Amino acid sequence: MKEVKDIWQFFENMNEYVYATDIETHEIVYMNRKTLQAYGLQSLEDAKGKNAMKYYRKH
């Protein structure tokens, strides 16, 4: 389990935009800190479940 936690920490601390979506629904399931900040979001909960395609077109 420590390895999984290390992987998430790696993505959180990257100086790159990282996000993941559900392959079928295109709903956002993950954004790292840098991506959240770029879109003016405070937490992952603000982005989770939103359709990535529609969401990114607005910004």
MOPAC internal coordinates of N, CA, C and O (Angstrom, degrees):
PM7 1SCF
backbone

  N    0.0000 0     0.00 0     0.00 0    0    0    0
  C    1.4548 1     0.00 0     0.00 0    1    0    0
  C    1.5253 1   111.44 1     0.00 0    2    1    0
  O    1.2310 1   120.10 1   148.59 1    3    2    1
  N    1.3092 1   117.41 1   -31.41 1    3    2    1
  C    1.4579 1   121.18 1   178.84 1    5    3    2
  C    1.5182 1   111.04 1   -59.27 1    6    5    3
  O    1.2310 1   120.25 1   143.71 1    7    6    5
  N    1.3348 1   117.12 1   -36.29 1    7    6    5
  C    1.4601 1   120.66 1  -179.70 1    9    7    6
  C    1.5222 1   111.48 1   -62.43 1   10    9    7
  O    1.2310 1   120.12 1   138.85 1   11   10    9
  N    1.3230 1   117.38 1   -41.15 1   11   10    9
  C    1.4669 1   121.42 1   178.77 1   13   11   10
  C    1.5240 1   109.85 1   -63.72 1   14   13   11
  O    1.2310 1   120.29 1   136.26 1   15   14   13
  N    1.3056 1   117.04 1   -43.74 1   15   14   13
  C    1.4591 1   121.42 1   178.44 1   17   15   14
  C    1.5304 1   110.35 1   -61.51 1   18   17   15
  O    1.2310 1   120.57 1   139.55 1   19   18   17
  N    1.3246 1   116.51 1   -40.45 1   19   18   17
  C    1.4699 1   120.77 1   178.30 1   21   19   18
  C    1.5252 1   111.26 1   -63.71 1   22   21   19
  O    1.2310 1   120.33 1   142.08 1   23   22   21
  N    1.3182 1   116.97 1   -37.92 1   23   22   21
  C    1.4673 1   120.59 1   179.06 1   25   23   22
  C    1.5284 1   110.03 1   -64.20 1   26   25   23
  O    1.2310 1   120.08 1   133.65 1   27   26   25
  N    1.3424 1   117.45 1   -46.35 1   27   26   25
  C    1.4615 1   120.29 1   179.45 1   29   27   26
  C    1.5208 1   110.75 1   -62.48 1   30   29   27
  O    1.2310 1   119.90 1   140.64 1   31   30   29
  N    1.3306 1   117.79 1   -39.36 1   31   30   29
  C    1.4621 1   121.38 1   178.03 1   33   31   30
  C    1.5243 1   110.54 1   -63.55 1   34   33   31
  O    1.2310 1   120.39 1   141.51 1   35   34   33
  N    1.3214 1   116.86 1   -38.49 1   35   34   33
  C    1.4533 1   121.80 1   177.46 1   37   35   34
  C    1.5285 1   110.35 1   -58.00 1   38   37   35
  O    1.2310 1   120.54 1   130.69 1   39   38   37
  N    1.3365 1   116.56 1   -49.31 1   39   38   37
  C    1.4631 1   120.54 1  -179.88 1   41   39   38
  C    1.5265 1   111.73 1   -65.83 1   42   41   39
  O    1.2310 1   119.95 1   140.52 1   43   42   41
  N    1.3221 1   117.70 1   -39.48 1   43   42   41
  C    1.4650 1   121.35 1  -179.35 1   45   43   42
  C    1.5184 1   111.76 1   -61.79 1   46   45   43
  O    1.2310 1   120.57 1   144.70 1   47   46   45
  N    1.3079 1   116.51 1   -35.30 1   47   46   45
  C    1.4584 1   120.91 1  -174.24 1   49   47   46
  C    1.5234 1   114.06 1   -95.50 1   50   49   47
  O    1.2310 1   120.08 1  -179.70 1   51   50   49
  N    1.3277 1   117.44 1     0.30 1   51   50   49
  C    1.4651 1   119.67 1   178.41 1   53   51   50
  C    1.5225 1   110.67 1   -67.57 1   54   53   51
  O    1.2310 1   120.99 1   -32.59 1   55   54   53
  N    1.3057 1   115.72 1   147.41 1   55   54   53
  C    1.4546 1   120.58 1   175.47 1   57   55   54
  C    1.5311 1   109.60 1   -95.51 1   58   57   55
  O    1.2310 1   121.25 1  -138.65 1   59   58   57
  N    1.3002 1   115.21 1    41.35 1   59   58   57
  C    1.4709 1   124.45 1   179.83 1   61   59   58
  C    1.5234 1   107.87 1  -135.46 1   62   61   59
  O    1.2310 1   120.86 1   -22.04 1   63   62   61
  N    1.3243 1   115.97 1   157.96 1   63   62   61
  C    1.4627 1   120.52 1   176.03 1   65   63   62
  C    1.5258 1   108.80 1   -80.32 1   66   65   63
  O    1.2310 1   120.96 1   -56.01 1   67   66   65
  N    1.3404 1   115.77 1   123.99 1   67   66   65
  C    1.4565 1   121.27 1  -179.82 1   69   67   66
  C    1.5211 1   108.37 1  -130.93 1   70   69   67
  O    1.2310 1   120.93 1   -51.08 1   71   70   69
  N    1.3217 1   115.82 1   128.92 1   71   70   69
  C    1.4643 1   119.84 1   173.23 1   73   71   70
  C    1.5192 1   108.46 1  -149.18 1   74   73   71
  O    1.2310 1   121.27 1   -20.01 1   75   74   73
  N    1.3181 1   115.19 1   159.99 1   75   74   73
  C    1.4584 1   121.26 1   177.89 1   77   75   74
  C    1.5153 1   108.35 1  -135.24 1   78   77   75
  O    1.2310 1   121.36 1   -36.75 1   79   78   77
  N    1.3330 1   115.00 1   143.25 1   79   78   77
  C    1.4603 1   120.23 1   178.12 1   81   79   78
  C    1.5179 1   109.82 1  -126.53 1   82   81   79
  O    1.2310 1   121.10 1   -21.25 1   83   82   81
  N    1.3156 1   115.51 1   158.75 1   83   82   81
  C    1.4567 1   121.38 1   172.84 1   85   83   82
  C    1.5219 1   107.30 1   -68.25 1   86   85   83
  O    1.2310 1   120.12 1   -50.24 1   87   86   85
  N    1.3009 1   117.37 1   129.76 1   87   86   85
  C    1.4630 1   121.48 1  -174.13 1   89   87   86
  C    1.5304 1   112.90 1   -66.11 1   90   89   87
  O    1.2310 1   120.09 1   153.29 1   91   90   89
  N    1.3123 1   117.43 1   -26.71 1   91   90   89
  C    1.4692 1   120.07 1  -178.56 1   93   91   90
  C    1.5229 1   113.16 1   -92.14 1   94   93   91
  O    1.2310 1   120.40 1   139.20 1   95   94   93
  N    1.3325 1   116.83 1   -40.80 1   95   94   93
  C    1.4715 1   119.75 1  -174.87 1   97   95   94
  C    1.5200 1   113.20 1  -100.37 1   98   97   95
  O    1.2310 1   119.94 1   165.98 1   99   98   97
  N    1.3108 1   117.72 1   -14.02 1   99   98   97
  C    1.4602 1   124.39 1  -176.96 1  101   99   98
  C    1.5253 1   112.62 1    64.89 1  102  101   99
  O    1.2310 1   120.54 1  -160.92 1  103  102  101
  N    1.3371 1   116.58 1    19.08 1  103  102  101
  C    1.4574 1   120.34 1   176.73 1  105  103  102
  C    1.5199 1   109.77 1   -78.67 1  106  105  103
  O    1.2310 1   120.84 1   -39.28 1  107  106  105
  N    1.3057 1   116.00 1   140.72 1  107  106  105
  C    1.4586 1   121.45 1   179.42 1  109  107  106
  C    1.5267 1   109.17 1   -68.47 1  110  109  107
  O    1.2310 1   120.98 1   -48.68 1  111  110  109
  N    1.3208 1   115.73 1   131.32 1  111  110  109
  C    1.4596 1   120.51 1   176.12 1  113  111  110
  C    1.5263 1   111.42 1  -116.46 1  114  113  111
  O    1.2310 1   120.50 1   161.22 1  115  114  113
  N    1.3434 1   116.65 1   -18.78 1  115  114  113
  C    1.4603 1   119.50 1   179.61 1  117  115  114
  C    1.5210 1   110.96 1  -156.51 1  118  117  115
  O    1.2310 1   120.68 1   -38.66 1  119  118  117
  N    1.3183 1   116.30 1   141.34 1  119  118  117
  C    1.4627 1   124.00 1   168.78 1  121  119  118
  C    1.5227 1   106.99 1  -141.02 1  122  121  119
  O    1.2310 1   120.51 1   -43.47 1  123  122  121
  N    1.3179 1   116.62 1   136.53 1  123  122  121
  C    1.4576 1   117.71 1   176.03 1  125  123  122
  C    1.5262 1   109.67 1   -79.63 1  126  125  123
  O    1.2310 1   121.29 1    -6.40 1  127  126  125
  N    1.3038 1   115.14 1   173.60 1  127  126  125
  C    1.4676 1   121.85 1  -175.25 1  129  127  126
  C    1.5254 1   112.31 1   -56.76 1  130  129  127
  O    1.2310 1   120.05 1   136.09 1  131  130  129
  N    1.3269 1   117.51 1   -43.91 1  131  130  129
  C    1.4698 1   120.80 1  -178.32 1  133  131  130
  C    1.5307 1   111.17 1   -62.39 1  134  133  131
  O    1.2310 1   119.93 1   139.18 1  135  134  133
  N    1.3250 1   117.74 1   -40.82 1  135  134  133
  C    1.4567 1   121.49 1   179.42 1  137  135  134
  C    1.5225 1   110.83 1   -67.93 1  138  137  135
  O    1.2310 1   120.49 1   136.54 1  139  138  137
  N    1.3264 1   116.67 1   -43.46 1  139  138  137
  C    1.4592 1   120.02 1   177.37 1  141  139  138
  C    1.5271 1   110.57 1   -57.41 1  142  141  139
  O    1.2310 1   120.39 1   134.24 1  143  142  141
  N    1.3144 1   116.86 1   -45.76 1  143  142  141
  C    1.4638 1   120.89 1  -179.34 1  145  143  142
  C    1.5270 1   111.23 1   -63.36 1  146  145  143
  O    1.2310 1   120.35 1   140.22 1  147  146  145
  N    1.3230 1   116.94 1   -39.78 1  147  146  145
  C    1.4663 1   121.04 1  -179.21 1  149  147  146
  C    1.5253 1   111.75 1   -61.24 1  150  149  147
  O    1.2310 1   120.32 1   147.91 1  151  150  149
  N    1.3221 1   116.98 1   -32.09 1  151  150  149
  C    1.4577 1   121.25 1  -179.43 1  153  151  150
  C    1.5255 1   112.74 1   -99.76 1  154  153  151
  O    1.2310 1   120.60 1  -170.07 1  155  154  153
  N    1.3293 1   116.47 1     9.93 1  155  154  153
  C    1.4581 1   120.82 1   176.19 1  157  155  154
  C    1.5105 1   114.07 1    69.85 1  158  157  155
  O    1.2310 1   120.26 1  -152.41 1  159  158  157
  N    1.3149 1   117.11 1    27.59 1  159  158  157
  C    1.4601 1   121.45 1  -179.47 1  161  159  158
  C    1.5211 1   110.39 1   -99.09 1  162  161  159
  O    1.2310 1   120.72 1   -32.95 1  163  162  161
  N    1.3160 1   116.23 1   147.05 1  163  162  161
  C    1.4544 1   121.43 1  -178.42 1  165  163  162
  C    1.5188 1   113.35 1   -88.82 1  166  165  163
  O    1.2310 1   120.53 1   149.36 1  167  166  165
  N    1.3365 1   116.60 1   -30.64 1  167  166  165
  C    1.4649 1   119.43 1  -176.57 1  169  167  166
  C    1.5246 1   110.20 1  -153.28 1  170  169  167
  O    1.2310 1   121.28 1   -13.91 1  171  170  169
  N    1.2959 1   115.16 1   166.09 1  171  170  169
  C    1.4585 1   121.17 1   177.93 1  173  171  170
  C    1.5264 1   110.78 1   -60.69 1  174  173  171
  O    1.2310 1   120.51 1   146.89 1  175  174  173
  N    1.3057 1   116.62 1   -33.11 1  175  174  173
  C    1.4680 1   120.39 1   179.64 1  177  175  174
  C    1.5306 1   111.72 1   -60.59 1  178  177  175
  O    1.2310 1   120.05 1   152.46 1  179  178  177
  N    1.3198 1   117.52 1   -27.54 1  179  178  177
  C    1.4686 1   121.46 1   177.96 1  181  179  178
  C    1.5317 1   111.87 1   -68.97 1  182  181  179
  O    1.2310 1   120.38 1   155.02 1  183  182  181
  N    1.3230 1   116.87 1   -24.98 1  183  182  181
  C    1.4698 1   121.39 1  -175.98 1  185  183  182
  C    1.5210 1   113.39 1  -105.10 1  186  185  183
  O    1.2310 1   120.26 1   150.84 1  187  186  185
  N    1.3212 1   117.10 1   -29.16 1  187  186  185
  C    1.4698 1   121.38 1  -175.11 1  189  187  186
  C    1.5182 1   111.96 1   -54.51 1  190  189  187
  O    1.2310 1   121.52 1   -45.24 1  191  190  189
  N    1.3269 1   114.70 1   134.76 1  191  190  189
  C    1.4540 1   120.52 1   175.27 1  193  191  190
  C    1.5148 1   114.94 1    87.46 1  194  193  191
  O    1.2310 1   120.00 1   167.48 1  195  194  193
  N    1.3198 1   117.61 1   -12.52 1  195  194  193
  C    1.4580 1   119.57 1   178.82 1  197  195  194
  C    1.5265 1   109.17 1   -79.23 1  198  197  195
  O    1.2310 1   120.99 1   -33.31 1  199  198  197
  N    1.3138 1   115.72 1   146.69 1  199  198  197
  C    1.4546 1   120.56 1   177.32 1  201  199  198
  C    1.5173 1   108.42 1   -71.74 1  202  201  199
  O    1.2310 1   120.51 1   -59.79 1  203  202  201
  N    1.3027 1   116.64 1   120.21 1  203  202  201
  C    1.4629 1   121.48 1  -175.14 1  205  203  202
  C    1.5195 1   112.28 1   -60.13 1  206  205  203
  O    1.2310 1   119.66 1   138.40 1  207  206  205
  N    1.3068 1   118.26 1   -41.60 1  207  206  205
  C    1.4650 1   121.11 1  -176.65 1  209  207  206
  C    1.5277 1   111.01 1   -64.47 1  210  209  207
  O    1.2310 1   120.02 1   133.12 1  211  210  209
  N    1.3048 1   117.56 1   -46.88 1  211  210  209
  C    1.4562 1   120.79 1   179.26 1  213  211  210
  C    1.5186 1   110.97 1   -68.83 1  214  213  211
  O    1.2310 1   120.57 1   140.96 1  215  214  213
  N    1.3035 1   116.51 1   -39.04 1  215  214  213
  C    1.4437 1   121.43 1  -177.19 1  217  215  214
  C    1.5285 1   110.80 1   -64.37 1  218  217  215
  O    1.2310 1   119.99 1   133.06 1  219  218  217
  N    1.3162 1   117.62 1   -46.94 1  219  218  217
  C    1.4534 1   120.68 1  -177.59 1  221  219  218
  C    1.5224 1   112.77 1   -69.57 1  222  221  219
  O    1.2310 1   119.74 1   151.67 1  223  222  221
  N    1.2946 1   118.10 1   -28.33 1  223  222  221
  C    1.4722 1   120.25 1   177.60 1  225  223  222
  C    1.5133 1   111.59 1   -66.98 1  226  225  223
  O    1.2310 1   120.17 1   151.93 1  227  226  225
  N    1.3308 1   117.27 1   -28.07 1  227  226  225
  C    1.4627 1   121.07 1  -179.49 1  229  227  226
  C    1.5215 1   111.93 1   -72.55 1  230  229  227
  O    1.2310 1   119.98 1   153.45 1  231  230  229
  N    1.3194 1   117.65 1   -26.55 1  231  230  229
  C    1.4672 1   121.19 1  -172.71 1  233  231  230
  C    1.4862 1   111.88 1   -98.90 1  234  233  231
  O    1.2310 1   120.10 1   180.00 1  235  234  233

